[in-house]
Amino acid sequence: MARSHSIIVGIDFGTTYSGVAFARDAEPDRVHFVSSWSSPNLYCFTKRKVPTAIYYDGNSKTPTWGYEVRSEQNALRWFKLLLLDDEHMPAHIKNTKYIRTAKSLLKAENKHVTEVIADYLRLLWEHSLQVIERAIGESMVRLSTFKFVVTLPAIWPAYAQIRMHRAIAAAGLLDKRAAGKTSLTFLSEPEAAALATLHKMYRRPDIKRNDDVVVCDCGGGTVDIITYKILRPLLLSIRESVPGDGGLCGAVRLDEAFGRVLKSKMPREVLEALSREEWQRILNDNWENGIKPGFTNNNKSWTVRIPYCASLADVGHPQDIILGRDDIWSVFKDVLGEVASLVLGQIREAHRKYRRPPKYVLLVGGFGRSRALYDYLQKEIRLKFKSIQILQDEGNDPWTAICEGAVINGLKKEQSQNSAQHSLVDSRFARASIGTTYNALPFDEDIHDINDKEWCPVQQDYQASDQIHWFIYKGEVVNGNEPAVFDFFQALTEQPTEIVNEMVYSLAETPPNRFDHTVRLLCRMRWSYIPDITVLPEKTNDDGHIFYELPYKIEMVTQGISQDFQVFYEDKIVAAHSVSESLKTDVVEDD
């Protein structure tokens, strides 16, 4: 039998920049990064990431995207954050210029955020596929299946993953191919970053079994932090040791703050004369590629150069603007304080649980390369935990760690399916409670809500409708790839034409035992096979009427931030669903 071939594709869809990495399963040590972006600026051609920006001009069927989007264009940016409902978006993010602009542009274009993400991912994938074909050959691509691993912030609720899946499917990434089925799994961003970083560190002699490592993934929009315990250093096997945390305190907060500071220092007539493109060029040259990465909170002053341009002809060429240490520190201090608070929270919890602090704090992500962030965390952490080392790599590695880690995860998963190899992540903490709805019989006034009381004609008794049996609870330790199995039965009086099981989730710290406003529908599973009612066990209710009892089992396996469900009748699978691989149109969400 011919060996199957797979290409693992890791996609880091970020708030400000996105990246794609890939590798063949037969060459796991060769991870490639997509570049060669179309751009009017030559320096962008070799960058390993592309701006998460898209512009609809109304005259072209194909939107402008990435580096081709000009700064003066009214383009959509930050739209990844619109996957979140307003209730899960802090006020200081919700009220930012980019979010307000993104919402108004969505309304003007009459598009849902999933449509915009689908358009962006379609363009990103078309470019990436061309790069993959050039790298390994069109014939090899035709012979290979694609296995996508897409990363999401660990702190995001399940509905954001559902919406992201819809966008990926609409973008065409999961379309049928002659080589075989395309698969999709989701992975948390800090877990991907941890895998990429530890993959380069696991042979270090100072990394020991049971060492704890805090991974701080600082991106453009979000900061995600999780602590991992190293179980088997040489095998790169880890498990979550402290539940993750995070916040919307990424680098875009710095961008907005610097813009406000610079405007306050610039003469009004100059500011009013500058076009949007000229203003953006000043920010890009002086802030993005100068002050932002280079600031170290010392006494150095920074010169913002205002180049001569035609729009300033009437006001004369302005003097350069000098910004002192206090000016720049006012831009950084709030965000650095929030990140430090998150990191110290993880450290204290690890110290409380294991009576010793973590060994390392690993900084990854674009903002994770900031020298100011490193210096601030070093100072704050050393005040309380002198033994902890902060590691900050140079170059592209912190910036591309997430898409690289996604590929490593996909490669290891592929290897573990084809051998007895260990799982990369031994266990995780559940981000939400997950369960299924059922009707409890008989109704008990001491236990059930009176609003759920209804008559069951089959068993001739009152039951509590829409109760919930929770499989896992938020914060519970979930062993990777270890199935949880639960027994259920359904009472029938006639042959059913359809049987559906509903899976639900809740973000409440203490989930309810009944369906209420804190519970959301995760997916529905329709049975592909329904047994003949006459072969089922026959029962008699209290009134002497006959009914039939249909026994079945529901099995759930958690992999990363994905959940796989299977329904068994007499040891045969009659329904299956993965919230990351097969979210069809029968998935319901509250928009």
KAFEN-V510460 format. One line per field, one symbol per residue. ss: DSSP state (@ for helix, = for strand, . for the rest). phi: phi as a letter, one per 30 degrees, with the letter a starting at -180 (. if undefined). burial: b if it has 16 or more other ideal C-beta (glycine too) atoms within 10 Angstrom, else e. A space follows every 50 residues. Layout:
ss=???
phi=???
burial=???
//
This chain:
ss=....========....========@@@....==........@@@.....= =.===........==@@@.......==.@@@@@..@@@..@@@@..@@@@ @@@@@@@@@...@@@@@@@@@@@@@@@@@@@@@@@@.@@@@@@======= ==.....@@@@@@@@@@@@@............======@@@@@@@@@@@@ @..........=======....==========@@@.===========... .@@@@@@@@@@@@@@..@@@@@@..@@@@@@@@@@@@@@@@@@@...... .===.....@@@........===.@@@@@@@@@@@@@@@@@@@@@@@@@@ @@@@.....=====..@@@.@@@@@@@@@@@@......====....@@@@ @@@@@@@@@@@@@@@@@.......=.===...=========........@ @@====....============....===....=========.......= ======.......=....========......@@@.====.....===== =========..========..=======.............
phi=.dddbbcdccbcdcdcbbbbbaadddbddccccdbhddadcdddecddbb edbbbcciccdcddbiddddddddcdbidedddddedcceedcecdeddd dddddedddhbdeddddddddddddedddddddddbjddddddcdcbdbc cbeddddddddddddddddddjdcedbddkddcbbcbddddddddddddd cdcddccceidcbccccccdccbcbbcccdcbedchcbbdcbedbladbd ddddedddedddddcdeedddddddddddddddddccdcbdedcdbicdd cbccdcddbedcddciddddcccdeddddddddddddddddddddddddd dddciadddbcccbjddddddddedddedddddcbdddcccbdcideddc dddddddedddddddddcacddddcdabcddadbabdaccbddbddccdd dcdadcddchadbcdhdbcddbcejddcddicdcbbcbbbdbcbddcabb cccbbbcddbdddbdbddcbdcacccddbbddddcdecbbddciddbccc dabccbbcbiccbccbccbhicdcababdccbdcdddcbcd
burial=eeeebbbbbbbbbbbbbbbbbbbbbeebeebbbbbebebeeeebeebbbb bbbbbbeeeeeebbbbbbbeeeeebbbbbbbbbbeeebbeeebbebebbe bbbebbeeeebebbbbbbbbbbbbbebbbebbeeebeeeebeebbbbbbb bbbbbbbbbbbbbbbbbbbbbebbeeeebeebbbbbbbbbbbbbbbbbbe bbeeeebeeebbbbbbbbbbbbbbbbbbbbbebeebbbbbbbbbbbbbbb bbbbbebbbebbeeebeeebeebbeeebbbbbbeebbeeebbeebebeee ebebebeeeeebeeeeebeebebeeebbeebbeebbeebbebbbebbebb beeeeebbbbbbbbbbbbbbebbbbbbeebbeeebeebebebbeebbbbb bbbbbbbbbbbbbbeeeeeeebbbbbbbbbbbbbbbbbbbbebeeeebbe ebeeebebbeebbbbbbbebbbbbeeebebeeeeeeeeebbbeeeeeebe bbbbbbbeeebbbbbeeebbbbbebebeebbeeeebeeeebeeeeebbeb ebebbbbbbbbbbbbbbbbeeeebbebbbbbbbeeebeeee
//
